[in-house]
């Protein structure tokens, strides 16, 4: 059995850190990247799959299948609530 080295170098060197800081800047999240609480559900409802589900619920209402329309709307609402 061989002896493992006492110290292992892990991570970036100080020179590499300084070079990346100059090249990429500090590791921060910009203010313009934040979404408001209202924007999140609006983005979810605007997705193509949700729009298809809403259309299906409208078709169900037109046909007279109120239960199916209610179930679809409930699923869309729960999905939007979970995404908050």
N, C-alpha and C positions, 0 to 999 in steps of 0.2 A: 504494500500500500504506500502510495506517495503522500508526502506532506503537502497540504494545500498552502498557498501563499498566505502570509499573515495579514496582508492588506490587499484588497482588490480595489482598483480604480473603477468607480461607478459614476456615470453622469458626464456632463460636459466639463471641459477644462475652463479655467477662468478666461483664457484668451478666446475660446469659442463662444462663451457667454457674451463677452464684450462685442465680438464681431456680429452676433445675431441681434443684439440690442441695437446696434447702429443700423444694421440692415433692415430689421423688421419692426423696431420700436418696442415699447413696453407691452407686456401681455395683459391688456385691459380690454374690457367690453365698452364699446362706444355708447354714448347716450342715445344715438339714433337707432340702435339695434333693439331697443326695448319696445315691446308691444303693450298696448293698453289692455285693460280687462275687457273692453268692448271689442277690440280688434280680434281677439282670439276666437270667440264664438262666431263672429262674422266671417272669419277666414274658414272655419269649419263648415258653416252652412253653405259657403260658396264653393265647396269642393264638388266636382262632377258627380261623385257617387251619391252625395247627400241630395243634390238637385234631382237626380234620377229617382231617389226614394220619395222626395216630395211630390214629384210628378206622378209616381205610382199611387201615392195616397190620394191625390186629386182625382185620378182615374177611378180609384175605388169608390170615392164619394159620388162621382157622376154615375157610376154603375149602380150605386145603392148599397155597396158593401161598407157600411159605416164601421163595423168592428175591425176589418182589415185596415182601413184608413187610420183608425185610432191607434192600432198597434204600430203601424209604420211611423206615425207622428211621435208616439212615445219612444220608439227606438232612436229616432233622430234627436229628440230632446235629451234622452239619457246620454247619447254619444256626445252632444255638445256640453252637457253638464260635467261629464268625466274629463273633458278636455280642458276645463278651467283649471 
